[in-house]
Amino acid sequence: MWAGVVLFGGALLFHLVTLPVEFDASRRALVYLRSNGVVRAGEESDGAGKVLTAAALTYVLAFAMALAQFLHFLGLARSND
């Protein structure tokens, strides 16, 4: 049981480390879209920014869900001791 908790903790750490990478990727994507004329300045650019931010926030939610599961598994492992 504890081996699973440790391995899941490693996956949780990976989620945490990749969060800044995902936000940077969204930021770079918006810069690319604007600089290559894919989206125009104004509402279209603002909308693209909101969508890319929402996409990055899905990783925050995935981390929160993984953290909740980790805490659940940790509680189960501690109760079995």
C-alpha positions as CSV (number, residue, x, y, z in Angstrom):
1,M,0.0,0.0,0.0
2,W,2.8,2.4,0.9
3,A,4.6,1.8,-2.3
4,G,1.5,2.9,-4.2
5,V,1.3,6.1,-2.0
6,V,4.9,6.9,-2.7
7,L,4.5,6.3,-6.5
8,F,1.3,8.4,-6.6
9,G,3.2,11.1,-4.6
10,G,5.8,11.1,-7.4
11,A,3.0,11.6,-10.0
12,L,1.6,14.4,-7.9
13,L,5.0,16.1,-7.8
14,F,5.2,15.8,-11.6
15,H,1.8,17.5,-11.9
16,L,3.1,20.3,-9.7
17,V,6.3,20.8,-11.6
18,T,4.5,20.9,-15.0
19,L,2.0,23.7,-13.9
20,P,4.3,26.6,-14.8
21,V,5.2,24.9,-18.1
22,E,1.6,24.8,-19.1
23,F,1.0,28.4,-18.3
24,D,4.1,29.4,-20.2
25,A,2.9,27.3,-23.2
26,S,-0.4,29.1,-23.2
27,R,1.3,32.5,-23.0
28,R,3.7,31.6,-25.9
29,A,0.8,30.3,-28.0
30,L,-1.0,33.6,-27.6
31,V,2.1,35.5,-28.6
32,Y,2.5,33.2,-31.6
33,L,-1.1,33.7,-32.6
34,R,-0.9,37.4,-32.4
35,S,2.5,37.8,-34.1
36,N,1.4,35.6,-37.1
37,G,-1.9,37.3,-37.6
38,V,-4.0,34.3,-36.7
39,V,-6.0,36.4,-34.3
40,R,-6.6,40.2,-34.6
41,A,-6.1,42.6,-31.8
42,G,-9.1,43.4,-29.7
43,E,-12.0,41.0,-28.9
44,E,-10.6,38.2,-30.9
45,S,-7.2,38.3,-29.2
46,D,-8.9,38.7,-25.8
47,G,-11.1,35.6,-26.5
48,A,-8.1,33.6,-27.5
49,G,-6.3,34.6,-24.3
50,K,-9.3,33.5,-22.2
51,V,-9.5,30.2,-23.9
52,L,-5.7,29.5,-23.5
53,T,-5.9,30.5,-19.9
54,A,-8.8,28.2,-19.4
55,A,-6.8,25.4,-21.0
56,A,-3.9,26.0,-18.6
57,L,-6.3,26.1,-15.7
58,T,-7.4,22.5,-16.5
59,Y,-4.0,21.5,-15.3
60,V,-4.5,23.2,-12.0
61,L,-7.8,21.3,-11.6
62,A,-6.0,18.0,-12.5
63,F,-3.4,18.8,-9.8
64,A,-6.2,19.5,-7.3
65,M,-7.9,16.3,-8.1
66,A,-4.6,14.3,-7.9
67,L,-3.9,16.0,-4.5
68,A,-7.3,15.0,-3.2
69,Q,-6.8,11.4,-4.3
70,F,-3.3,11.3,-2.8
71,L,-4.6,12.5,0.5
72,H,-7.4,9.9,0.4
73,F,-4.9,7.1,-0.4
74,L,-2.6,8.4,2.3
75,G,-5.4,8.3,4.8
76,L,-6.3,4.7,3.8
77,A,-2.6,3.6,4.1
78,R,-2.3,5.2,7.6
79,S,-5.6,3.6,8.8
80,N,-4.3,0.1,7.7
81,D,-1.2,0.5,9.9
